[in-house]
Amino acid sequence: MLSLVLFVALVYPLFSCLEAGALGSKGLGVTGDDHALTFRIYSSRATRLELWLYGESFGAEEKARVLMTKDPATHLWAATLPRPTIRNELGIDGVIYYGYRAWGPNWTYDPSWTKGSEIGFHQDVDGEGNRFNPNKLLLDPYAIEVSHDPVTPRQSDGGIYASGQGRRRIDTGAAASKGVIIANAPVHLGARPTRPFKDDIIYEVHLRGFTRNDASIPKPFRGTYRGAGLKAPYLNSIGVTAVEFLPVHELQNEANDVVQSTKDDDYWGYSNYNYFAPDRRYAADKAPGGPTREWREMVRAFHDHGIKVYLDVVYNHTGEGGLWDGDETTANIISYRGLDNPSYYELTADNKKYYDCTGVNGNFNAAHEVIRDLIVDSLAYWKNDLGVDGFRFDLAPLLGNTFVKDGFRFNKFDSKNALNRAVRELPARPAAGGEGVDLIAEPWMPKCDGQQQGNFPSGWAEWNDKFRNTFREHQNKLGIAQVTPGQLAMRFAGSEDWFKDDGRRPWHSVNFMAAHDGFTLRDLYSYNSKQNNQPWPLGPSDGGTDDNRSWDQGGDQSLQRQAARNGLAFLMLSSGVPMITGGDEMYRTQFGNNNPYNLDSEKIYLDYAEATRFPAFFRYAKKLMVFRLAHPSLRPATFFDGTDHNGNALKDITWLSDRGGEADEGYMRNPDNHFLAYRLDGTEAEDSVRSIYVAYNGWSERVTATLPVNLTGAKWYRVGDTAAWMESKDNFTGAGQEELMEGDTYVLAGRSVLVLVEK
């Protein structure tokens, strides 16, 4: 083995065409060109850091170990290597794989240390929270590709990465995930869509599940980035304008297919161990550079069809995990923990455990400057280099945390936190559209008073569970939950009560009836409770909420489809930005499992045969989404103020009772009133119709509604009715095929939605 210690002092010119990407202002990760490579990594606590280079990704010994030098002012460690040395002296003429070994106060450096020994060991974790262990090869947090998962079919023992008695001596160098240095050749990402966020329809889907069962995709590309890109024409045809992928940052999933079971499987991907590398498993070409190239090609395919690409990101905890069974000496050392445990994670007061607001192991330390840098650098890389147009942030309140240690306090006014930096530095897309990204928060956490809905900084949109819960309760808890017409109106109109007070707009509300985390739209109306204990391939899945606000409509399948049509109508006919879950347009089922996070199973992937089994529902969903896109009055830029702006005696929105007149305050506050209608002024929004009338009969029996008086020279035309009687007509008509209404009343079936246009 050649030990290189001299090159750290050499300086070589680094050009703008960087081999592995300059990530952030501090140039962390690997930068370089054909002349030299420079490696930079952060650690404030390490006393010695070595770069280890490999010529193969797995099963081989290192080619060299390189001593790094530390800048005491920044705590950045660096080493620069000439390319000729790497090729000629180290014998690495192909792909370069790399990792780090670190020593610190709890495990001090001794020149006699060898791999697999305990020389220099003092304790697994000391009183300052240090968990250094030189027997564990560490993955670069800024690696832009990763060689393989920690656990693979070739190396199935995840215990080798743990500290503690009996494990701390196990050397992981040959088996560990390694950074991959790739040729970062630019790929044209297509013309990025710049439409205002208010005009989007979001399609949330798992990248693998999107095409894994799709017979229209060539078999080698099913479940891959390339396969997903081939679905761009499909999404465009149904009216989707933004596709939101569940996490694709590198995660532990290579062993999912080892056996047909749920044991230790992570399907959804909410435990990432790297925030820069696209997950290699989702690439058809898994060779170095393949995942990055395929992701970019997929993004271009969506951009070429006018579709934004959003990414679900998880910066609140990592896939490195927490303590093993609460034992403070035993934890996986894969990357962050072995580099600088007290900086990367939020520790408890005793420095031995992890402060946990997420319920899935310790908090990523988003109050620490270096972790804030990492989050923003990751976002910038995915935006600028990989073409992402927007981000949805899992358990986003943690990114507003101000406690570096043993506590949680959300502070949206902290200009230095990742929430506000993202708005400034990416930046957030302007209200009228243009360059920038769309920022979406999941505004709650399960612990630490993490419910922050309506409390995010300007520039942020939020998932709106108040929208979901209000409509679910009114639909499925009739006679049990007390929901007033006024509460329904607030959700239809963009949830002014949650967003207006801090200067935000209706489109900062991301409305949804179903999401990956819970029942599908179909299952919401087909099951009274979760069915998570079924055997493979439908389960078992632990967890999952019991508070679903679901109802099987008495087992009547016709009413189940009608209820699902209503759910889609609420989304597409409300102010705000609608989000549907992948497959809901086809009436997709997960067979009652409301938490299939661990089911990498064909029964959970999208089943495109549903579109042929339920063709009327599929056509209804398409027509409804196209209708929303065609009518700007459904997508207001500001909250309605209930006034007439055009001198036509028609308010921007008018709330109506079943008698055709304007609903007064008493009507709107009465939970015994289950009918609500509204009329939108189309002329104010420069719509193609003079007004739109939407009526919702939430009562179980039919209601005869008096229609509002037409404007001069205009008439009402029926666009859609969700009632079962109209299912043979797809419950919706196309543009130019609307049906003229005769008379001044309309009979709405029980639990149905009516849509009319005035022209």
N, C-alpha and C positions, 0 to 999 in steps of 0.2 A: 504494500500500500504506500502510495506517495503522499506525504503530508506537506501541504503547501501553507506557508505562513508568511511569505514575503510580499505577496502581490497586493495585500490590502493597502499598501502605501502608494501604489501606482495609480496614475490618473490617465484615462484615455478619453478622447472626445466622443461624446454621445450625440447622435444626430436625431433629427425629428422623426425619422422612420424607425420607431423603436420595436425591438424584437418581441418584447413581452409586455409592453405598455407601461407608460409612466402614470401611476395611479395616484392622483392627488398631488397637492403642492409639494409634499415631502418626498415624492418619488419612491414610495414604498413598493415592495415586490421586486421584480427584476426589470432592469432597463438595459438597453444596449443595442449593438449593431454587429456588423461582421468583424469588427476589430476587438471588442471587449464586451463583457457583461458585468453589470454591477448589481449586487444583491443588497437590499436594505430591509431591515426588520426592526420593530420596536420592542424594547424590554427595559423597564426602569429598574427591575430587581435583579436581573441576571448578573453574575460576576464573570461569566465566561460564556461566549456563544461561538459555536462552530457550524460552518456550512458543510454539509456532506453531499457529495455528488455521486450519481449513479448512472451507469450506462444502460440499465434495464429497470423496468418498473417494479418487478416483483421477483423475489427469490434469489437475488444476487447481492453480493457484498459491494460495499462502496468502492468507488474509484479513487476518492480523495476526501480528506477532511481539511477545511480551510479555516484558520483562525480569523475571526472578525474583530474589528475595532469599534469602539463605542465613542460617540460624541456625547460627553457628559451634559451638555446643555440641552440636547434634544432627546437623549436616551435612544438614539437611532444607532444601530449596529450596521456596519457595511463591509463589503469585500468586493474588490474588482479583479476580474480574471481576464487576461488576454485570450482571444479565441485560439491563437496558435498553441498556447499552452494546453487548453482544454483538448484540442485535437491531437497534438503531437506527444505531449508528455503524459496526459491522463488517458489517452486512447479512447476518448469519447468523440466519435466522428459522426454520430447520428443524433437522435433525440437525447436531450439532457434532462434527467430527473434529479430532483433535489429535495432536501429537508434540512432541519436544524437540530442540534443537540445543545442543551442549555444546562448550566450549573448555577447555583445560587446559595443563599445562606443555609438552607436546609440540606443541601447536598453539595459540598464544596469540591472544587477541582483538585485532583491529585494526579500528577503525571503518570502514576502507575495504574490508573483506572483502565480497565478493559471492558469491552461489551459483555454484559451479563454479570458484572461484579457489583459489589456494594461498597467499593472503595470510595471514601469521601462521604458516605451516607451518614446523616444525623437523625433525621426523622422525615416521615412522609409529608407532614405539614407542620410548619413551625408557628410560633405565636404571632407572626406577621402575615400569615396566610400563604407563604411561599410553598409551592408544590413542585419544585424542580426535580427532574429525574433524567439523567443523561442516557439511561437505557431506552428511553422512548424517543424515537425519531419524530420530529414535530413538523406538521404541515404549515407552510407559509399562509397566514391569513389573507394575503394578497395574491395568492396563486391564481392565474386566470384559466388554467385547466388543471385537473386533478387526475392522476394516473388510474386510480381505482378506489373502491370503497375500503374502509378499514376491515370489514368482514366480507368475504367473497366465498363462492363455492370452493375455491382452492384453500382458503384460510378461514375456517368457520368459527374459530374460537375468539370471541370478542374479549375474553378475559386477559389476553396478552397485553392489552393497553392499560390495564389497571395498575395502580400503586397498591401499597399495603403488603402485609406479610404474605410471602409465597408468590407474589406477582411483581414486586418492584424490580426484581433482578432479570425479568424476562426482557430480552432485547427485541425491539420491534423493527429494526432497520430494514430487514429484507422484506417484511410483509406490509409495512405501513404505507398509507396513502402518501404520494409524493407530488410536489409541484412539477408541472410540465412546462418547459420552455418551448413555445411554438412560434412559428413565423406568423406574426400578426398582420398579414396582408389585408389591406382594406377591401371591403366588399360593398358595392353600392347597395344601400338600404332602401332604395326607392324614394319616391316623394312622400314625405311624412304628412299624414292628414293633419290639418290645422283647424278643423271645425271647432266651434265652441263646445265645451263639455255639455252644455244644456241640450245639445242636439243629438246626443249619443244614446244608443241602446247597447247595453253591455251583456255579453254572453260569457258567463263564468264556467270554466270547464277544466278538467284534468287533462294535461297534454297527452299522456299515454292512453287514458280512457277515451279520448276524443276519436281516435281512429283504430284502436286495437281490434275492434270487432267489425271494421268497415270493409266489406267485400269490394267496394269501389276503389280502394287503395291497393296498389301492388303489395303483396305480402311482405317483402323485406322492409317496407316503409311504414307498416302499420304500428302505431304507438310511438312514432318518432317525430322529431321536428320536421323532417321532410314530409311525412304523411300529413301533419297538421297543416302545412303550407298548401297542400293540395286541396284542402277544404275551404280555402278562401272564397272560391266562387259560390260554394254552397251558402256560407254565412252571408255573403253579399246578396244572394237571391232571396233570403228570408227577411232582410231588413236590418241585420246586425251591423253596427258600425264600430264596435270595439270588442275584441276578444280578450278575456282576462284569464290567464293561466294560473292554476294553483302552483305552488312554489316549484321552481326548476333549479334553484341553487343546489350545488352538490349535496346529496343526502345519502344515508345508508339504505340502499334498496337493491343492490346487486344480488343479494341472497333471497329476495322475495320469491323467486321461482324454484328454489331448491326443492321444496315440498309443497304440496297443495294444502296449505294451512295458513293460519293467521299469526302463528308464533313469531314474535319479534318483527313482523312486517310493518313497514312504513309506506303506505300507498300514497296518502295525500301529500306528504313531503314537508311537514311543518317542523322538522328537526334538522336544520341545515348545519353542516360543519365547515362550509366555506361560502362566502357571499359574492364571489366574482365568477366562479366557474360554472358554465352550464352543465347540468347533470349529464354525465357520459352515457348513462343507460338509455336516454331518450334519443341518442344519435344512431342512425343507421351505420354511419362511418365512425367507428369508435377509436380509430387511430388518432394519434396526437394532431390536434388542429381540426379534426372532424366535427366534434360537438360545436365549437365556436362558429365554424363556417356554416354548418347546417342551420344553426339558430339564425344567423344573419340572412341566409337564403330564405328561410321561412318568413322572417319579418318582411323581407322585400315582397314576397308573394302576397301578404296581407296588405301592405302599403299599396301595391299595384291595383288592388281592388278597393282602395279607399277605406280600409279597415285599420283602426288603431290597434296596437298590441300593448296590453297591460300585463303587469306581472305582480302576483301576490308575493310579498316579501315578509320575512320573519326575522326581525332584528331584536326580539325581546328575550329569546333564549337560544341556545345552540344545541346541535346534535352531539356535543361532547358529553351531555348528560350531567347528572348530579352525583351525589354520594351513593355508594352501593349500600342499600338497606340501612341508611342512616349512619354507617360507619365512617367517621370523619377521616380515617386514614386511607380509605379506599375510594378512588374515583378514576375515571378514564383520563389518560393524558395523551391527547391526540394532536392538539394545536395550542389554543389560547391558554389553557390551564398550565401547560408546561413552559410557556414563555413568560407569563406575567399574571398569575392568577388573581392578585388583588386589583389589578388594573382592568382586566377584561370582564371580571364578574363582580357583582355586588355581594360582599361578604357580611355575615352577621358580626355582632360586636366582638365575639371571641376569635374571629378570623378563621374559624375552623369549618364553618358551615356556610350555606348560601341563602341570602335573602330572596324569598320566592313570592312574586306577585302573580305569576302566570299559571301555577299549578302543574307545570311541566319542567321542574328543576329550576335552578337559580337564575336570577335576573342577569341578562347581559347588561353591563354597566354603562347604560346610556347617559349617565350624568358625567362620565369621565371624558375629558377632551379628546383623548386618543380614540375612544370608541365612537364618539360623535364624528370624528374625522373618517373613521372606517365606514360608518353608515353612509355618510354623504359621498365619500369616494366610490363606494359600491354603486350607489344610485347613479352617480355621474357616469360611471363606466357603462352601466347597462343602458343608459340614455344615449350617450354620445357614441360609444363604440359598438353597441349591440342593438341600437335602434328602438328601444322601448319608449312608448309614448305616455305611459302613466303607470302608477303603482298603487296597489292596495296593501295597506300595512296591517298585518296581524297584530292584535292586542296593542294597538298604537299608543295608548296612554303611557306605556313604559318609556316611549321616546321623549316624553315630556317630564321625566323624572329629574328631580334636583338633588336627590340623595346619592352620594357616591357610595355610601356604606350604611347598611342596616336601617333602611327606611324607604318610604315612598311619599313623594309630594309632587303632584302634577302642577306645572307652572307654564301655562301657555304664553306668558309674557317674557320668558327667558329667551332673549334674542340669540343666545349661543347654543340652544338645544337643537337637536336634529330636525325637529318639526319646523322651526322658523328658518333654519339654514336651508332646508330643502326648498322652501318658498322663494328665498332670495337667490340661491346659488344655482338651482337647476335651470331656470326658475319655474314657478307655477305658471300654467297657461293663463293668459288674460281672459277676462269674461267674454270678450267679443271674438275669441279665437286667436290663433296665431302660433308662433313658436313657444315652446315650453312643454311642461308635462302636467298631467292631471293627477292630483294627489287625493287619495281616498283612505280614510281611517276606519278601521274597525274600532269604534270609540269606547270599548269597554274591556275589562279584564276580570277574571273570576275572583281575584283577591285584592286586598290593599286599597279598598275604596276606588277601584279602577273604573267605575262608571262615569264616563266623561262625555256622554252624548250631548251635542249642542255646545260643547265647550272648547272646541279646537280653534287654533288661530285662523285668522283671515287667510284665504288661499286654499283651505282644506275643505273637501267634501267628506261626508260621513255616511257609512251604512246606517240606515234609519230603521231600527227595530220597532220603534213606535208605529211606523207605517204598517209593518208586518203584523204586529200584535193587535192593533185596532181592527184591521180588516179580518184577521183570523177569528177574533172573538165575535165580531158581529155575524160572520158567516156560520161559525161552528159552535157557538155558545149562546144561541138565541134562547132567551128566557133565563139564562144563567148569568152571563156578563151584562153589565149595564153600559151600553154604548149609545151615545146620543148622536143625532144627526150633526150637531156641531162638531163633535169629535171626528166624525167621518169627513166633514167638510175641511177641517184643518189638515187632514192627511191628503185629501184630494188636491188641496191647493198649495202643497209644498212644505207643510210643517213650519209655518211662520213662528209658532210658539217656541221652536227649538233653534232657529237659525237667524231670525231677523234682528235680534237684540244686539248681536255683535257685527252687524253690517253685512251678513252673508245673504245669499239669494236662494230661491227655490231649488236651483240646480246643485246646491251644496247638499241636498238630500238625495242620497242614493236609495231608491225605493226597491224593496224586494219582498216577495211572498215566500220564497224558498231560496236556499243557498246550499253549498256543498255540505255545510255543517247542519244537518237536520234532514227532515223528510224532503223528497222531491215534491213538486207541485201535485202530481197525481196521488202520491202516497198521503199527502196532507188531507185529502178528502176520501181516502180509502181505508184508513186505519185509525182506530181509536187510541192505540198506544203503540210504542215502538216494538219491533220484532227482532231484537238484536241477538238473541240466543240461538238462532237457527244454525245448523251445521254448515260447514263449507259446501258450496261457494257463496252462501248468503250470510254467513257469520262464522263463528260468534264474534261480536264486537262489544267490548265493555264500554261503559260510559254512555253518553247520549242523554239528552234531557228528557225528563218525564213531563215537562210543561210544554207540550207541543201545540195546544189549542187546536187539535185536530178532531175530525169526526168522519165516520165512514158513510154518512148520509143514509143511515138505516140499511146499508147494504145494496142500495139501488144504484146499479152501475150507470144508468142514464143520468141520474142526479149527480153522481160523482164527476162525470165529464162536464156537466153543466157548471158545477161548483168550480172546477178547474178553469173553465172558460171565464168565469167571473174573476178568478184570481188574476189571470192574464189581463183582463179588461181593467181592473183596478190599477195595474202597473202602467199600462199604455195610455190610459186616459187621465193620468194625474200629472200635476206639476212635479218637477224633479227629474232625476235620471233613472230610468228603469233598468233593473238587472234581472236577467233570467238565468237559471242554472242549465248547463248544457244538457240537451235532450228534453227539456220541458216542453219545447215546441212540438215534440213527437209524442207527448204523453208518456214520458219515461217513468219506470218504476225501479226502485231498489228493494222491492218486496218487503217493505216495512222497516228496513234497517235505517235508523236515523243517525248512525255514527260509523260509517264503513271506512274509517281512516286506515284500517289494517287489511282491507280486502282488495288485494291486487288480483281481481277475479273477473272472468268474462261476464258474470252476472251484474257486475257493477259498472263495467265499461258501457258506453253508449251503444244502444242497439238500434240501428237504423231501420230494422224491419218494423219498428213501432210506427213509422210513418205510413207504412202500407197497411198495418193492422188498424190504425185509427186515422184514415186519410182525411176525414172531415175536420178532425181536431187540428191536424197539421196544416191544412189549408186555412182554417180559421186563424191560427197563430200567425201565419205569414201575412195574411191580409190585414190583421190588426196592427202588426208592426209597421207595415208599409203605410197604413193610414196615419199612424202617429208621425212618421217622417214627412208625410205630405202636408201636415197641418201645423204651422208654427204656433197657432193659438194654444195648442196643447203643450208647448215648450216655452213658457214665458221666461223672460230674462229677469223680471222683478216680481215681487209679490203683488197680487191683486189688491187694489185699494177700494173696490166697490163703487167706482165713479165712471162717468161717461167722458171719454176723451175725444170723441169724434162728432159730437153734436147730433147724435142719432137717437138719443134718449135710451140707449142701451148701455148698461154698466159693463165693465170689463168682465165681471163674473156676477151672475145673479143666482142666488140659492132659492130653490123652488120647492113647494110642497106638492102633494099629489093633486091638489085642486088648481094648479096652474099659476097661482099667485106667488109672490115673494114670501118665503118662509120667514116669520118673525122670530124674535129672540125666544119666545116661549116654545115655539115649535122646535127650534134647534136645540133647546136644552132638555127636551122631554125624551127619556130613553124608551118610552113606549111607542114613539114614532119610528117606524122602520123603513120609511120611504124618504129618499132624498134625490133631488135632481138639481142640475146646474146648467146654466146657459152661458157659453163663452162668446164674447164679441169677436167675430172673425176679422172684421174690418180694421180693428185696432192693431192686430198682428199682421195685417196685410195678407190674410189668408185667402184662399180661393173660394171660400164660402162665407156667407154673411154671419152665420153663427153656428155653433155646435151645441146640441142638447144631449146630455147624458143623464139617464135616470136609473137609479138602483132601487129595486124592491127587495129588501132584505127579509120581508115577512114570508111565512111559509105558504100563504094563500095569494091568489092573484089580486092585483090592484088596478082599478081603472083610473088612469092619470089624465088630467086635463092638460093639454099641451099649451105652451105659451103662445100668445097672439103673435102672428107673423109680422115682420117688418113689411112696409109697403112694397107690393109686387113680388114678394117672396113666398115660398112654400116649403113645407117640411118634407124631407126624403129620408127613408129608412136606410141606414148603412148596415146596422147589425143588431141582433137580438140573441142573447146567449141561451134563451129557453130551448128546451129539448125539441119542441115542435119545429124549430128552424134548422136542426142539425143536418137534415137532408140538403139544405142549401148552404152548408158550411157556416151558418150563423153570421155570415158577413158577405157583403157584396164588394165588387171591385169598383174602382173609380169609373164614373160614367154609367154604372149599372144600378144606382140607388133607386129605391122604389118610392114613388110618390105616395104620400099619406093623404087619405081622404078623411074628412071630419076633424074634430078638434079634441078627440080623446084617443087614448091608446091603452089597451089591456096588457099589463105586464104580468107574466106568469110569476108564481112564487119563486123567490131567490133567483132573480134574473136581472140583467143589465141591458138597457136599450141605448142605442146611439142613433141620433138623427142629425142631418145637416140641413141648414136653411140656405136656399139659393133661388 
